[in-house]
């Protein structure tokens, strides 16, 4: 269970999206849709994962940074008004190039219950620097198995 990506059918921020330098909206199947997902129904057992896309291999040169930025809002019609921001970055600084297989978890943000219940609409963005090769990623909510109180 720990090495699996649990992907709910039809819930994702990006599928096979090319990583570009700078802050980029996660586009659902290149539809240029930044409509946020509502993620408060899992009772606080959710993370958002950025992984290397299925059936691709990423060659990551030294100095490359790839990150995930999440914007939270209380209203889907005001999604551009970000009330809370969470960020995770992965920076590779070794001398040799690194090869990452498909499904490799580049970064993950566990969503705090207190934030998600107050601001349930989540929009995802990719933040990257020094990208010099083609890297494709998937971004999706990942549901965490947890014992309840």
KELUMDO-743642 format. One line per 3 residues: number of its first residue (from 1); their letters; for each residue x, y, z of N, C-alpha, C. Coordinates in Angstrom, 2 decimals, m for minus. Atoms other than C-alpha are relative to their C-alpha. Layout:
KELUMDO-743642
NUM	a	X Y Z X Y Z X Y Z | ...
This chain:
KELUMDO-743642
1	xxx	0.81 m1.19 0.00 0.00 0.00 0.00 0.86 1.26 0.00 | m0.82 m1.21 m0.14 2.81 2.44 0.83 0.64 0.43 m1.31 | m0.67 m0.36 1.24 4.34 2.31 m2.64 m0.97 0.24 m1.14
4	xxx	1.02 m0.20 1.03 1.07 2.79 m4.52 m0.51 1.43 0.01 | 0.67 m1.30 0.12 m0.46 5.99 m5.80 m1.49 m0.27 m0.11 | 1.44 0.22 0.02 m4.14 5.91 m4.93 m0.64 1.20 m0.69
7	xxx	0.56 m1.08 0.80 m5.80 7.98 m7.66 m1.50 m0.19 m0.16 | 1.45 0.09 0.21 m9.54 8.61 m7.49 m0.31 0.24 m1.48 | 0.35 m0.14 1.41 m11.14 8.24 m10.92 m0.54 1.40 m0.28
10	xxx	0.49 m1.30 0.44 m11.57 11.63 m12.59 0.43 1.18 0.86 | m0.46 m1.12 m0.84 m9.91 13.69 m9.84 1.51 0.16 m0.19 | m1.41 m0.29 0.18 m6.61 15.18 m10.92 0.15 1.46 m0.39
13	xxx	m0.32 m1.37 0.38 m4.96 18.53 m11.42 0.71 0.04 m1.35 | m0.74 0.03 1.27 m2.67 17.56 m14.31 0.33 m1.44 m0.35 | m0.39 1.31 0.50 m1.97 14.54 m16.46 0.99 0.22 m1.14
16	xxx	m1.03 m0.06 1.03 1.23 14.24 m18.49 0.30 1.44 m0.43 | m0.27 m1.41 0.30 1.97 17.96 m18.24 1.51 0.27 m0.01 | m1.41 m0.35 0.12 5.33 19.26 m19.40 0.35 1.09 1.01
19	xxx	m0.45 m0.97 m1.00 7.25 21.14 m16.70 0.77 1.11 m0.70 | m0.66 m1.19 0.56 8.29 24.67 m17.68 0.63 0.79 1.13 | m0.59 m0.87 m1.01 10.47 27.18 m15.84 m1.02 1.01 0.50
22	xxx	0.92 m0.97 m0.59 8.58 29.48 m13.47 m1.23 m0.66 0.59 | 1.25 0.48 m0.59 5.12 29.15 m11.92 m1.02 m0.22 m1.11 | 0.91 0.37 1.08 2.70 27.32 m14.24 m1.24 m0.64 0.59
25	xxx	1.26 0.62 m0.42 m0.96 26.41 m13.77 m0.01 m1.46 m0.41 | 0.18 1.41 0.33 m1.59 22.68 m13.60 m1.23 m0.12 m0.90 | 1.08 0.07 0.98 m3.69 22.07 m16.71 m0.54 m1.41 m0.11
28	xxx	0.63 1.31 0.11 m6.16 19.21 m16.80 0.00 m0.41 m1.47 | m0.13 0.52 1.36 m5.20 17.30 m19.95 0.12 1.14 m1.02 | m0.29 m1.13 0.88 m3.93 20.51 m21.54 m1.24 0.77 m0.41
31	xxx	1.24 m0.73 0.31 m7.41 22.04 m21.39 0.06 1.43 0.51 | m0.18 m1.34 m0.57 m6.02 25.22 m19.80 m1.07 0.31 1.03 | 1.01 m0.17 m1.03 m8.42 24.73 m16.93 0.68 0.08 1.35
34	xxx	m0.55 m0.11 m1.34 m7.35 26.04 m13.56 m1.12 m0.02 1.03 | 1.11 0.15 m0.93 m10.71 25.26 m11.97 0.47 m0.85 1.16 | m0.49 0.78 m1.14 m9.88 24.11 m8.45 m0.89 m1.20 0.30
37	xxx	0.75 1.15 m0.48 m10.95 20.80 m6.95 m0.45 0.25 1.43 | 0.46 m0.09 m1.39 m13.01 20.61 m3.78 0.51 m1.25 0.72 | m0.68 1.11 m0.64 m11.00 18.44 m1.38 m0.33 m0.14 1.49
40	xxx	0.32 0.08 m1.43 m12.83 18.61 1.95 m0.84 m1.22 0.36 | 0.88 1.13 m0.26 m14.83 15.37 1.64 0.71 m1.22 0.58 | m0.74 1.19 m0.44 m12.05 13.01 2.77 0.28 0.01 1.50
43	xxx	m0.17 m0.08 m1.45 m12.21 14.01 6.45 1.47 0.17 0.39 | m1.37 m0.33 m0.35 m8.66 15.34 6.44 1.04 m1.07 m0.31 | m0.94 1.06 0.33 m6.97 12.30 4.90 0.48 0.14 m1.42
46	xxx	m0.37 m0.26 1.38 m5.67 13.88 1.73 1.39 0.63 m0.09 | m1.24 m0.67 0.38 m2.33 14.78 0.23 m0.13 0.30 m1.49 | m0.07 m0.23 1.44 m1.57 16.22 m3.20 1.40 m0.39 m0.43
49	xxx	m1.28 0.51 0.47 1.19 14.44 m5.11 0.34 0.52 m1.38 | m0.57 m0.31 1.31 3.38 15.54 m7.99 0.94 m1.16 m0.30 | m0.80 1.18 0.35 4.80 12.44 m9.69 0.42 0.07 m1.46
52	xxx	m0.41 0.12 1.40 6.66 11.62 m12.88 m1.14 m0.73 m0.73 | 1.16 0.51 0.74 3.97 10.92 m15.50 0.17 m1.46 m0.40 | 0.00 1.40 0.40 2.97 7.39 m16.45 0.67 m0.16 m1.36
55	xxx	m0.65 0.38 1.25 5.01 5.74 m19.20 1.03 1.02 m0.47 | m1.08 m0.91 0.35 7.71 8.44 m19.09 1.15 m0.19 0.98 | m1.18 0.01 m0.86 11.21 8.64 m17.65 0.58 1.41 m0.04
58	xxx	m0.53 m1.36 m0.06 12.66 11.95 m16.48 1.49 m0.02 0.27 | m1.43 m0.20 m0.23 16.32 12.83 m16.81 0.15 1.38 0.62 | m0.06 m1.25 m0.77 16.99 15.48 m14.18 1.45 0.41 0.19
61	xxx	m1.37 m0.46 m0.18 20.24 17.45 m14.46 0.19 0.70 1.34 | m0.32 m0.69 m1.25 21.97 18.92 m11.43 m0.45 1.45 m0.05 | 0.46 m1.38 m0.07 20.57 22.26 m10.30 m1.46 0.19 m0.34
64	xxx	1.42 m0.06 0.34 17.00 21.42 m11.35 m0.84 0.04 1.26 | 0.93 m0.07 m1.12 14.21 22.37 m8.97 m1.42 m0.12 m0.54 | 1.40 0.19 0.38 10.61 21.16 m9.29 m0.83 0.07 1.27
67	xxx	0.81 m0.14 m1.20 7.90 22.14 m6.87 m1.48 0.02 m0.28 | 1.46 0.00 0.03 4.21 22.06 m6.11 m0.48 1.13 0.89 | 0.58 m1.11 m0.77 2.26 25.12 m4.99 m1.51 m0.18 m0.02
70	xxx	1.45 0.14 m0.11 m1.31 24.85 m3.73 m0.59 1.30 0.53 | 0.74 m1.19 m0.44 m3.70 27.80 m3.43 m1.36 m0.46 0.50 | 1.26 0.39 m0.62 m6.71 27.44 m1.15 m0.97 1.17 0.01
73	xxx	1.03 m1.03 0.01 m9.99 29.36 m1.41 m1.27 m0.57 0.61 | 1.25 0.45 m0.61 m13.36 29.24 0.30 m1.16 m0.05 m0.99 | 1.09 m0.10 0.96 m15.40 29.81 m2.85 0.54 m0.27 m1.40
76	xxx	m0.49 0.34 1.33 m14.98 28.29 m6.32 m0.10 1.18 m0.96 | 0.14 m1.16 0.89 m16.16 31.52 m7.95 1.06 1.05 0.29 | m1.06 m0.95 m0.34 m13.36 33.39 m6.18 1.32 m0.74 0.17
79	xxx	m1.18 0.86 m0.13 m10.64 30.82 m6.75 1.29 0.78 m0.19 | m1.23 m0.78 0.20 m8.18 33.48 m7.88 0.40 0.78 1.26 | m0.31 m0.66 m1.27 m8.40 35.01 m4.40 0.53 m1.06 0.95
82	xxx	m0.64 1.04 m0.81 m5.93 32.83 m2.56 0.04 0.44 1.45 | m0.01 m0.30 m1.43 m6.42 32.72 1.19 1.17 m0.66 0.71 | m1.11 0.74 m0.60 m3.74 30.14 2.05 0.81 m0.60 m1.13
85	xxx	m0.89 0.61 0.99 m0.71 28.93 0.09 0.92 m0.99 0.71 | m0.97 0.98 m0.48 1.33 25.76 0.71 0.93 m0.33 m1.16 | m1.01 0.22 1.05 4.55 24.97 m1.17 0.94 m1.13 0.42
88	xxx	m1.03 1.03 m0.21 6.92 21.98 m1.51 0.93 0.03 m1.21 | m0.98 m0.04 1.09 10.13 21.97 m3.57 0.93 m1.20 0.09 | m1.01 1.05 0.12 12.46 19.22 m4.75 1.13 0.59 m0.83
91	xxx	m1.13 m0.55 0.73 15.92 20.43 m5.73 1.10 m1.05 m0.06 | m1.05 1.00 0.21 18.53 18.10 m7.20 1.32 0.72 m0.19 | m1.27 m0.74 0.04 22.09 19.29 m6.55 1.22 m0.89 m0.17
94	xxx	m1.13 0.91 0.17 24.25 16.22 m7.19 0.72 0.32 m1.30 | m0.82 m0.27 1.19 26.95 16.20 m9.87 m0.56 m0.68 m1.24 | 0.47 0.77 1.15 25.51 13.51 m12.14 m1.49 0.21 m0.23
97	xxx	1.44 m0.04 0.30 22.16 13.50 m13.91 m0.71 m1.13 0.75 | 0.81 0.97 m0.72 19.40 11.64 m12.11 m1.12 m0.46 m0.93 | 1.10 0.54 0.80 16.92 9.35 m13.88 m1.11 m0.43 0.93
100	xxx	1.15 0.32 m0.83 13.46 9.16 m12.33 m1.01 m0.80 m0.81 | 0.96 0.82 0.73 11.03 6.39 m13.35 m1.42 0.56 0.12 | 1.40 m0.44 m0.09 7.32 6.89 m13.96 m0.58 m0.38 1.36
103	xxx	0.60 0.22 m1.30 5.29 7.15 m10.78 0.84 0.46 1.17 | m0.87 m0.48 m1.09 8.23 8.52 m8.79 m0.61 1.26 0.62 | 0.58 m1.15 m0.69 6.88 10.92 m6.16 1.07 1.07 0.16
106	xxx	m0.96 m1.11 m0.07 8.77 14.18 m6.69 m0.23 0.80 1.28 | 0.34 m0.67 m1.25 6.95 16.00 m3.90 m1.47 m0.21 0.33 | 1.35 0.25 m0.49 3.83 15.74 m1.81 m0.29 0.99 1.12
109	xxx	0.44 m0.88 m1.08 1.87 18.10 0.41 m1.20 m0.66 0.67 | 1.13 0.51 m0.77 m0.33 16.65 3.13 m0.84 1.21 0.39 | 0.88 m1.15 m0.24 m3.34 18.93 3.47 m0.46 0.03 1.45
112	xxx	0.44 m0.12 m1.39 m3.95 20.16 7.01 m1.53 0.10 0.08 | 1.45 0.02 m0.16 m7.51 19.45 8.14 m0.58 1.39 0.23 | 0.53 m1.32 m0.35 m7.98 22.93 9.56 m0.07 0.94 m1.20
115	xxx	0.01 m0.86 1.19 m7.12 24.61 6.25 m1.05 m0.49 m1.00 | 0.90 0.55 1.02 m9.10 22.27 3.97 m1.46 0.20 0.38 | 1.39 m0.17 m0.39 m12.30 22.50 6.00 m0.45 1.46 m0.12
118	xxx	0.34 m1.42 0.12 m12.18 26.31 5.97 0.10 0.49 m1.44 | m0.23 m0.40 1.39 m10.86 26.69 2.40 0.06 m1.26 m0.87 | 0.02 1.32 0.64 m11.96 23.53 0.52 0.41 m0.02 m1.48
121	xxx	m0.33 m0.01 1.43 m11.20 24.65 m3.07 1.50 0.18 m0.17 | m1.45 0.03 0.13 m7.64 23.85 m4.07 0.38 0.07 m1.47 | m0.56 m0.10 1.35 m5.82 24.95 m7.22 1.49 m0.33 0.09
124	xxx	m1.40 0.44 m0.02 m2.42 23.44 m8.09 0.81 0.72 m1.08 | m0.94 m0.63 0.92 0.58 25.07 m9.74 1.33 m0.72 0.08 | m1.34 0.58 0.04 3.97 23.75 m10.80 0.99 1.15 0.03
127	xxx	m1.06 m1.00 m0.09 7.00 25.80 m9.78 1.31 m0.69 m0.34 | m1.22 0.67 0.43 10.28 24.97 m11.51 1.08 1.01 m0.36 | m1.15 m0.83 0.35 13.75 26.37 m12.10 1.07 m0.88 m0.65
130	xxx	m1.12 0.67 0.68 16.66 25.38 m14.37 m0.42 m1.27 m0.72 | 0.47 1.16 0.76 14.59 22.96 m16.45 0.66 0.03 m1.37 | m0.69 0.02 1.29 16.73 21.93 m19.41 m0.33 m1.26 m0.80
133	xxx	0.40 1.20 0.74 15.15 18.61 m20.41 m1.52 m0.15 0.12 | 1.44 0.22 m0.03 11.63 17.35 m21.06 m0.38 m0.86 1.20 | 0.49 0.72 m1.18 10.01 16.35 m17.77 m1.51 0.14 0.01
136	xxx	1.47 0.00 m0.01 6.33 15.36 m17.65 m0.48 m0.54 1.35 | 0.47 0.37 m1.33 4.34 15.11 m14.42 m1.52 m0.16 0.02 | 1.41 0.10 m0.34 0.95 14.12 m13.05 m0.16 0.61 1.38
139	xxx	0.32 m0.55 m1.32 m0.65 15.97 m10.12 m1.41 m0.45 0.35 | 1.30 0.54 m0.38 m3.51 14.40 m8.21 m0.13 m0.05 1.52 | 0.19 0.23 m1.43 m5.07 14.10 m4.76 0.29 m1.47 0.31
142	xxx	m0.36 1.35 m0.43 m3.77 11.06 m2.91 m0.64 m0.20 1.36 | 0.72 0.20 m1.26 m5.98 9.66 m0.19 0.80 m0.91 0.92 | m0.83 0.66 m0.99 m4.18 8.53 2.94 m0.87 m0.85 0.91
145	xxx	0.69 0.87 m0.94 m5.35 5.55 4.94 0.42 0.40 1.41 | m0.34 m0.42 m1.36 m5.57 6.63 8.55 m1.02 m0.54 0.99 | 0.95 0.43 m1.04 m7.06 5.27 11.75 m0.74 1.22 0.56
148	xx	0.78 m1.12 m0.55 m9.84 7.45 13.09 m0.05 m0.11 1.51 | 0.04 m0.06 m1.45 m10.15 8.52 16.67 m1.21 m0.71 0.54
